[in-house]
Amino acid sequence: MDEKVIGKIWDAYNKAAPHLCELFWLKNEISYLIPNTKNLDTFIDALNQKIQEEKTISRKTDLKIFIFYLISK
């Protein structure tokens, strides 16, 4: 993934941060996914997959909020 996309991801995280319950968990998930995805589309697909797999409601909600900020930019 190029630096511009990575910057966009972290910018969305910073904007979403005041609305998140599990900041550090999401930061760790993002840090793991960035080097393991090729582009923004596969990154978002991986996040959507995590929403389906996640059992904790607050984490599901945090992922949805983060995706909202990521795609609304």
BELTA-V463396 format. One record per residue. RES is the residue in three letters. PHI is phi in radians with two decimals (* if undefined). D_FIRST is the distance of its C-alpha to the first C-alpha in whole Angstrom. Layout:
# BELTA-V463396
RES | PHI | D_FIRST
RES | PHI | D_FIRST
This chain:
# BELTA-V463396
MET | * | 0
ASP | -1.43 | 4
GLU | -1.07 | 7
LYS | -1.12 | 8
VAL | -1.19 | 7
ILE | -1.07 | 7
GLY | -1.08 | 10
LYS | -1.11 | 11
ILE | -1.09 | 11
TRP | -1.22 | 13
ASP | -1.12 | 15
ALA | -1.12 | 16
TYR | -1.07 | 17
ASN | -1.11 | 19
LYS | -1.28 | 21
ALA | -1.39 | 21
ALA | -0.83 | 22
PRO | -1.10 | 26
HIS | -1.79 | 26
LEU | -1.70 | 25
CYS | -1.60 | 27
GLU | -2.10 | 25
LEU | -0.95 | 23
PHE | -1.23 | 22
TRP | -1.09 | 21
LEU | -1.13 | 19
LYS | -1.03 | 17
ASN | -1.13 | 17
GLU | -1.11 | 16
ILE | -1.09 | 13
SER | -1.06 | 12
TYR | -1.28 | 13
LEU | -1.28 | 10
ILE | -0.93 | 7
PRO | -1.32 | 7
ASN | -1.82 | 9
THR | -2.25 | 7
LYS | -1.47 | 5
ASN | -2.70 | 5
LEU | -1.11 | 8
ASP | -1.10 | 11
THR | -1.22 | 10
PHE | -1.10 | 9
ILE | -1.13 | 13
ASP | -1.05 | 14
ALA | -1.13 | 14
LEU | -1.12 | 16
ASN | -1.10 | 18
GLN | -1.13 | 19
LYS | -1.10 | 19
ILE | -1.05 | 22
GLN | -1.16 | 24
GLU | -1.48 | 24
GLU | -1.20 | 25
LYS | -1.70 | 29
THR | -1.45 | 29
ILE | -1.08 | 29
SER | -1.12 | 28
ARG | -1.23 | 25
LYS | -1.02 | 24
THR | -1.13 | 25
ASP | -1.04 | 23
LEU | -1.07 | 20
LYS | -1.14 | 21
ILE | -1.09 | 22
PHE | -1.06 | 18
ILE | -1.07 | 17
PHE | -0.96 | 20
TYR | -1.17 | 19
LEU | -1.22 | 15
ILE | -1.54 | 16
SER | -1.51 | 19
LYS | -1.42 | 18
